[in-house]
C-alpha cells in the first residue's frame, strides 16, 4: 500500500485567489459554504517518488554524517494497488486535523515510471555497518527526572525505567509511561543492559504495525535495532525455540519466501473508501466498488447502485492491474 501526502502548495494555490478577491473589494461566497481545493492524484504520486534530502545521514563508508538524497521506487507491481491519501495534518499538541480536499482521480493510471531500475552505473551499495557502529551506547536514567518522580511518591526503580524507556524526554513523558506500565509483569525486574539497548520509539513503531510488544523487542534485539530487518525477522525467525511465545506460524515463512506478483504498471480504479465527517475523531466510512462495470455503494448493511460515486473524496483507492 502506498501512502501519499496531500501537496500543501496546492492548498496555497487555492487560498491565494480568494484573498485577492477580498482585497479588491469583491463579494466572496459565504464562509459557511464548503469550498474544497483540488489536488491531482498524479501530483501526489510524483511527490511520493520525488527526491528528498536527508540531513545528518550517517555514512558507513565515510564514517561521518552527510547530506544524502533519498528516492522511493517499487521493485514489483502488485495485482492490486491500494493508495492511501494522507488527508490530515498534525497541529500543535499532536492534534490531527482533517484536510477536506478533492482529489482528481482518473479511471486508469500508469505507474510504470515508478519502477526501480536497480543500481545504476557509477553507483554502489553502502557497506554493511560494522558491529561497533551498530552498538548503541548504554542509556542511563536522567537523575533530575528520576528525583522529581520519586518526590511524587513513585518507586525509584520504576522511575528509572520510565526515564530510560522515554529516552529522558522529560518528566511528563516519563510519568505517562509510568501510569501506562504500572501493571506490567516485569515492572519490578532489575534494569538490564539488554533491555536498555532497545529504542522504545522503534518498539512503538512495530507495535503500530500490529505486532505484540514482546515480539517487537525480541525482533529489534535480534536485528541490531533496525526496524526493517526486525520486520523481516518476525516473519522469518531463526533459531526460535518451540517454547517461544511468539505467534509466528510456519505458513508465514512460506508466504514470505514465495515470489511477489509482478506485471505491468497500468491499473484501473475498482474501489473507493471515503469518509463522511468534518473531523478525524468522528464520522463514517463508506465503500464503493466497481462491480461488472457498475458502481455499488456499501454503507454498513445497506447495499445499492451508486450513480455518482465520490471518486474525488476517497481516503483509500483500490486499483486492479489491467491485463497487458
Secondary structure, 3 states (H helix, E strand, C coil): CEEEECCHHHHHHHHHHHHHHHHCCCCCCCCCCCCCCEEEHHHHHHHHHCCEEEEEEEECCCCEEEEEEECCCECCCCCEEEEEEECEEEECCCEEEECCCEEECCCEEECHHHECCCCCCCCCCCCCCCHHHHCCCCCCCCHHHHHHHHHCCCCHHHHHHHHHHCCCCCHHHHHHHHHHHCCCCCCCCCCCHHHHCCCHHHHHHHHHCCCCHHHHHHHHHHCCCCHHHHHHHHHCCCCCCCCCCCCCCHHHHHHHHCCCCCCCCEEEEEEEEEEECCCCCCCEEEEEEEECCEEEEEECCEEEECCCCCHHHEEEEEEEECCC
